[in-house]
Amino acid sequence: MDTLQSLNFETVELDDQKNALVIIDQTLLPNKVVYLSLKTMAEIWQAIYDLQVRGAPAIGIAAAYGLYLGIKQSSATDFDAFFAEFSKVKKYLASSRPTAVNLFWALDRMETCLMKNASASVEKIKTALLQEAHDIKAEDIHTCRAIGEYGLSLLKPGMGLLTHCNAGQLATVKYGTATAPMYLGQEQGYNFKVFVDETRPLLQGARLTAYELNRAGIDATLICDNMAATVMSNGWVNAVFVGCDRVAANGDTANKIGTSGVAILAHYYGIPFYVCAPTSTIDMNCQTGRDIHIEQRPAEEITEKWYAQRMAPQGIKVFNPAFDVTENANITAIITEYGIAQPPFTTSLKDIFNKKLSGKKI
Ligand SMILES: CSC[C@H]1O[C@H](OP(=O)(O)O)[C@H](O)[C@@H]1O
C-alpha cells in the first residue's frame, strides 16, 4: 500500500489556466490545510521567504514554476528582449532565500533550457520552459524514491530512528529525502520507531514531520530538541536521518539549525548519522561548509512567534541562524539517488557526480 496516498496533498503545483502557483500554506499546518493560489512574483517570493513553501527541493520546484509564470505573459518577440525579462525575474526569485542550493540549481536549469532553445520562437521557448519546470518536479519523485531505497538498505525492521526538521513530502513532491526510507519501510513492514525533533524556532518537526508520519501510520514520537541526547543515551535510536540544504564538495552539510548538534551527539553515542541528499543539493563549487551562506532570520521567530504572549524581554539581543553546518567528520554517509557516498566525501561525491554525468539511470 502506498502510504503516501494517506497524505494525498500536493506540496507545489502549477495551475497554468489560472496563471498561478498553487501551494499548501505550510505555516498553517498541522491545524489547517489551506491551498494558496500565487499569481504574482511578489507573492511567490514572499511565500518562499515566509516558508509557506519550504524545503530545498520544494523551493526549487516553486522557483522554476514561478520563473515560468513570470515570463509567460511576456510580449517580447525577440530573444534579447525576452532574455532580459527572464533574467530580471530569475534574479528576483533568487533573492528570496540564500542557503538551499536547489533554488539556484532550479533557476539555472531553467536558464540552461532557455539557452538550448535560443534559436526557437519566444512562444516555443515558453513551452520548453514549462516542460523543464514539470521535469524538475517529476524527477524529484524518482530521486527521493531512490534515496529511500538506498537508505532502507542500511536499516533493519524495528529500528529506532531520529530526524530533525522536515525533510519529508512537504519539502519535496512525494517521499521526502530523510523520510523516504521511513515511507518505503512502512510499505514493506519495517515498523520503525521514529523520534521527531520539534526543531525550534519554526517547529518544522512538530508541525510538519510529526503530521506527515502520523498520517502515514508510522510510529512517531515528538521530542523537544534538547531531548535528543536522552533518547540516544537510552539506546532508542539506531540511526539518524536528516535532509540538507547545501552539501559542500568535502561533505560538510548545511541543514536546519540544530542538525550539527544532533550529529555531534550521534557521533558521541556511536549512532550512524545519515544525510539524505539529492545531487541537486550538492554544490561541488562550494569547497567546504565555511563557504555556505547561512540565512539569518527575524528575531520575532524566537521571541514571540507561536506564543499568546511574548516569551522574551523587549530589547533582548537575538541570534537566529536558520541553518548550521555539520562537519563531514560527524557524517557517517551521504545518501544520494546515485548511491551512498562514504568518507572521504571529496572523492566519493565526485564518484557520485561521475555516475550522474555518465547518464546512469537511477
Ligand atoms: C529536503 S530539504 C529539507 C530541508 O529544508 C529545511 O529548511 P527550511 O524548512 O528552512 O526550508 C530543513 O533544513 C530541511 O532539512
The ligand as an SDF file (V2000), in Angstrom:
LIG
                    3D

 15 15  0  0  0  0  0  0  0  0999 V2000
   14.6310   18.0250    1.8560 C   0  0  0  0  0  0  0  0  0  0  0  0
   15.1890   19.6220    2.1540 S   0  0  0  0  0  0  0  0  0  0  0  0
   14.5940   19.9290    3.7190 C   0  0  0  0  0  0  0  0  0  0  0  0
   15.4430   20.8730    4.4850 C   0  0  0  0  0  0  0  0  0  0  0  0
   14.9760   22.2290    4.3170 O   0  0  0  0  0  0  0  0  0  0  0  0
   14.5910   22.7010    5.5860 C   0  0  0  0  0  0  0  0  0  0  0  0
   14.8020   24.0740    5.7620 O   0  0  0  0  0  0  0  0  0  0  0  0
   13.5270   25.0880    5.6980 P   0  0  0  0  0  0  0  0  0  0  0  0
   12.4050   24.4410    6.4590 O   0  0  0  0  0  0  0  0  0  0  0  0
   14.0720   26.3500    6.3350 O   0  0  0  0  0  0  0  0  0  0  0  0
   13.2300   25.2510    4.2240 O   0  0  0  0  0  0  0  0  0  0  0  0
   15.4450   21.9010    6.5460 C   0  0  0  0  0  0  0  0  0  0  0  0
   16.7690   22.3590    6.5840 O   0  0  0  0  0  0  0  0  0  0  0  0
   15.3200   20.5430    5.9250 C   0  0  0  0  0  0  0  0  0  0  0  0
   16.2490   19.5910    6.3250 O   0  0  0  0  0  0  0  0  0  0  0  0
  1  2  1  0
  2  3  1  0
  3  4  1  0
  4  5  1  0
  4 14  1  0
  5  6  1  0
  6  7  1  0
  6 12  1  0
  7  8  1  0
  8  9  2  0
  8 10  1  0
  8 11  1  0
 12 13  1  0
 12 14  1  0
 14 15  1  0
M  END
$$$$
